[in-house]
Amino acid sequence: QVQLVESGGGSVQAGGSLRLSCGASGYASAYYRSDCLGWFRQAPGKEREGVAAIDSGGKTTYADSVKGRFTISKENAKKTLYLEMNGLRPEDTAMYYCALKSSRGYCYSSPSDLAADEYNNWGQGTQVTVSS
């Protein structure tokens, strides 16, 4: 059973930067390399929303609200997913979750990349708070 653990959250002022990490354990590197991964966030009283996703080939997808400010990347050898967040805004304040879409074979980008119900493994989340 894969376990995902996020880190790197914190409190910053608007315009600041944070780098989130998500390490995977209990999972073979070969499987991790072939899967799709994503970052999601959920603010109080709001639904969980997709922020960014990356497929097995490294193709990335971003929500319009974060394009040009956030960058998703991964290191397969370390089984680690990253989210570089720049130009943070108060509306980015939320709990951030990483997720993995395990599947047979290689996972490639699709129109549902940012759909939470497509992912079957989740971390516990890391809080990001941006003050104005």
C-alpha positions in Angstrom: 0.0 0.0 0.0 1.5 3.3 -1.1 1.9 6.0 1.5 2.2 9.7 0.5 3.6 12.3 2.9 3.5 16.0 2.1 5.9 18.6 3.6 6.9 22.2 3.0 3.8 24.0 3.9 3.8 27.1 6.0 2.8 30.8 6.4 4.1 33.4 3.9 3.2 36.9 2.9 1.6 37.6 -0.4 4.1 37.5 -3.2 6.2 34.9 -1.4 7.2 31.4 -2.4 7.0 27.9 -1.0 8.1 24.5 -2.3 6.0 21.5 -1.4 7.3 18.0 -1.5 5.5 14.7 -1.4 7.4 11.5 -0.7 6.0 8.0 -1.6 6.8 4.9 0.3 5.7 1.3 0.1 5.7 1.5 -3.6 8.2 0.3 -6.2 10.0 2.9 -8.2 8.9 1.2 -11.5 5.2 1.7 -10.6 5.8 5.3 -9.4 7.5 6.1 -12.7 4.5 4.9 -14.7 1.8 6.7 -12.7 0.1 10.1 -12.9 0.5 12.4 -9.9 -1.2 15.5 -8.8 -1.5 18.3 -6.3 -4.9 19.4 -5.0 -6.0 21.9 -2.4 -9.0 22.5 -0.2 -9.9 25.7 1.5 -12.4 25.8 4.4 -15.9 25.6 3.2 -14.8 24.8 -0.4 -14.5 21.7 -2.5 -11.2 20.1 -3.2 -9.8 21.4 -6.4 -7.1 20.2 -8.7 -4.0 22.5 -8.9 -1.5 20.7 -11.0 -0.8 17.2 -12.5 2.0 15.4 -14.1 1.9 12.2 -16.2 4.4 9.4 -16.6 6.1 11.2 -19.5 6.4 14.5 -17.6 3.6 16.3 -19.3 2.0 18.8 -16.9 -1.4 20.3 -16.5 -2.3 23.3 -14.4 -5.4 25.0 -13.2 -6.0 28.4 -14.7 -5.7 30.1 -11.3 -2.1 28.9 -10.9 -0.7 29.0 -14.4 2.6 30.9 -14.6 3.0 30.8 -10.9 3.2 27.2 -9.9 5.4 24.4 -11.3 4.9 20.7 -10.7 7.8 18.3 -11.1 8.9 14.9 -9.9 12.0 12.8 -9.3 11.2 9.2 -10.0 14.4 7.8 -8.4 13.5 9.5 -5.2 9.8 8.8 -5.6 9.1 12.5 -4.8 6.7 15.0 -6.2 7.2 18.7 -5.9 5.1 21.9 -6.3 7.1 25.1 -6.6 4.7 28.0 -5.7 5.7 31.6 -6.5 3.8 34.8 -6.4 1.5 33.4 -3.7 -1.8 35.1 -3.1 -4.2 35.1 -0.1 -6.6 33.0 -2.2 -4.0 30.3 -2.4 -4.5 29.6 1.3 -5.6 26.0 1.7 -4.6 22.5 2.7 -2.6 21.0 -0.1 -2.7 17.3 -0.9 -0.7 15.2 -3.2 -2.3 12.3 -4.9 -1.3 9.3 -7.1 -3.3 7.6 -9.8 -2.1 4.1 -9.8 -3.0 2.1 -12.9 -1.8 -0.7 -15.0 0.7 0.3 -17.5 1.8 3.9 -18.2 -0.5 6.7 -17.2 -0.8 9.6 -19.7 -2.4 13.0 -19.5 -6.1 13.1 -20.1 -8.9 15.7 -19.7 -9.6 14.5 -16.2 -6.0 15.2 -14.9 -7.3 17.6 -12.3 -10.3 15.5 -11.2 -9.9 14.4 -7.6 -12.0 11.2 -8.1 -9.5 9.9 -10.7 -6.9 9.5 -8.0 -6.9 6.6 -5.6 -4.0 7.4 -3.2 -3.8 10.5 -1.1 -1.5 12.1 1.5 -2.6 13.7 4.7 -2.0 17.3 3.5 0.2 20.3 4.4 -1.2 23.7 5.2 -0.3 26.8 3.2 -1.4 30.2 4.5 -0.8 33.4 2.6 -1.4 36.7 4.3 -2.0 40.0 2.6 
